[in-house]
């Protein structure tokens, strides 16, 4: 397999400035994220990494527009971002193709164009023969690939992913890492990917952003200049995984002392 072409640009599509999001009121006010400044360029693949409860999903929801910051500003240029979750959220009474057609209908695609476009989207995630199969007939990996095709059907330029592969076995997850990297490159997407796995972050991301725990603040960032596709056993990958794991451990121990 040849090296993947990485989309490069200097235009900012996601701009998070001084963002804090707190929940509760009065003496019970609890900040989930605090003072976040983050700018993401078009075509970047950024992984948000941190321990459970550090505010990764809260930050993703703010970028998606599903929540509003208590203070600060979040702006995303272009169409509304598409989202993928750990739960594929496919409608079980529809086939794989019909799930995608529904997304196309909601995006305003004319009826005559929906089926051929849905078929092309399934083919783009290597599920060209799954159009008529219902959700229970699909494996976990196939369901997530169908969910990815559905996200692409929305015509979004930004894809937000909240631990979409966490429930999958290691072999399937490894295959989907390769699949997602290919789709990201071919569709020239901007991806923000939430994970608690350091190895996953290093394999996928062009940039890894580590959040501290409670409240979530940016503790450190790494630019990943390792050519794609990446393998866990590569010395450069394993070295960076070791470095980031050590820094994550520091954050977890620091939080435990407070």
Secondary structure, DSSP 8 states (H G I E B T S, - for coil): -----------EEEEEEEEEEEES-GGG-EEEEEEEEEEEETT-EEEEE-STTSSHHHHHHHHHTSS--SEEEEEE-SS--EEEESS----TTSBHHHHHHHHHHHTT--HHHHHHHHHHHHHHTT-TT-TT-BGGGS-HHHHHHHHHHHHHHTT-SEEEEESTTTTS-HHHHHHHHHHHHHHHHHHT-EEEEEES-HHHHHHH-SEEEEE-SSSB-EEEEEE----SS--TTSHHHHHHHHHHHHHHHHHHHHHHT-
